[in-house]
Amino acid sequence: MKILVTGGAGYIGSHLVDALMAQGHELYVIDNLSTGRIDNIRHLLGNERLHFVNDSILNEALMERIIEQVDLIYHLAAVVGVKHVLDHPFQGILTNVRGTEIVLELAYKYWRKVVIASSSEVYGKSEKAPLSEDDDSILGPTAVGRWSYALAKAIDEHLAFIYYGKGLPVTIVRYFNSYGPRLDPRGYGSVVAKFVSQALQDKPLTVFSDGQQTRCFTYIDDTIRGSILAATVKEAEGQSFNIGSNRETPILELAQLVKRLTGSSSEIVHVPYAQAYRANFEETRRRVPDVRKAERILGFRAEVPLEEGLRRTIEWFREEQLD
């Protein structure tokens, strides 16, 4: 097949490109490298089956020329990471909403199947556990910029369901805290990247608040496998799926685990959210996916244990530091 991956030089996108190339497909990748890294796909640049364009998904004329040629679209391009969203709120909303509009408009014009990458953020402040795909979204006030990403992703999903209502084959995947090699080594946008970077430099591991807030961390291999299943299982069309592990881990426990696996002498320090971000910052205490729907329809279940995934991630970060 000919496949477009938007955001294909990003952390998740580049792993998806690797997997699809390994399957023998011809790949079109667009990424403006604002958060993606060319190093993530450098090993593929000489391959005649990879066509990379350094540009924005907001370039509608370019997107039309590409989408007209492909059979399938994985739409991953977005402004991601709390710091990016807070520092560049307008660009975040524009890219995440208008960019998805462009992808879906053109997919509908040329009738191309689309997999939309969404996020567990769409559940907002809901502390229901586990969270199933049809549970309510509970978002904070619009004056708190932290929620603009969640709202933008929710709008993306609304658009996807609207186009599915018109007959377009569309599937939504909601990623839950994916981690692994190629995370931003500066720790920008991922608590795993932050802790591993700090630990390997013997810097203090900064845990926000009391560290008892929990997340479910999903190794990148599982994230990619769930994404590809979402595109290939016919029954997935018109559905959203939680793609994640259901192992709930307190952030303080994650910091302790990273410290032990790296052999770091770092101390663990607690930092108020207001000090790290701003006074009115809000965060969710729990976020646990209900994975039964993905298992039933996609045949997906996360397989890589957290300890093993962290070991692989730490090994990559060590190599990155040596480079």
C-alpha positions, 0 to 999 in steps of 0.5 A: 500500500501507499500510506501517509503518516503525518507527524512521521518523524515524531516519537510515535510516528517514526516507530510507526513508519519503521513498522510499516516500512518493514511490512513492505509499504511505500510511505509518505511522511510529512513533519515540520520537525517542530517536535519531531526529529530528523534523526528518528527517520534518518536511517530510512532517508535513502530508501526509495519507498520513503518520501519525506517532506519537511512541511506543515499539515496546514499546507493544504495544497501540499496535503492534497497532492500527497493524499491523492496518491495514497491508500491509507492515512495515519494522522499523528501530527500535533502539537503535544506535551504540556509545556508545548501546549502552554507555551504555544497555545494558539499554534497548538489549537490551530495545528491540532484542529485545523490540521485534522480538518484538512486531513479529513476534508481531503480524505473525504474528497479522495475517499481514503481511510484514516486512523486519527491519533487521539489521546487519553487527555480527552477524558480530562479530569475524570477520575473514573477508573477504568475509563471506557471509550464512551465515558464522559469527558470532564474538562477544566475551565477555558481560562486554564490553558492546560485543557486546550489540548484535551479540547482540541483532541475532542474536536478532532474526534467529533470531526472524525465521527462526523465524517464516518457518518458520511460513510468515510472509513475512520478509526480513532486511537486514544494513546495512554502515556506511550514511552520508549526509545526516541522520546525527547531526550530533554524530557519535554512532554514525557515524565518517563523522558524527564526522569530517565534524563535526570537519573542518568545525569544524577540530577534530582528527579522532580516529582510534581505534587505528592507523586501519588497521581497515577498513570498507565504507561504503554511501551512503544511496541504495544502502541504501534501494534494497536495502531496498525490493528486499528487500521486493518480490522474492518470492524474498527471503523467508526470506533474509538479505542483505548490503546494502553496498558491497564497497569496503574503506576503512581508517579513517585513509584515510577521515579523510584523504579527509574532510579533503581534501574539506572543505578542513579544516585539522584535524590527524589524531590517534590515540586508544586505544579504552580512552580513548574507551570503556573498558578492555575495549572490543573492535573488529573489524579488518575487515568486508567484505560478500560482495555476490554473493547480493544481486546474484543474488537482489535485483539489488542492487549499491551504485552511489554511489562513496565520494567522491561520497557523502561530497561529498553528505554534507558538503554536508548537514552544511554546511547543517545548521551554517548552520541 
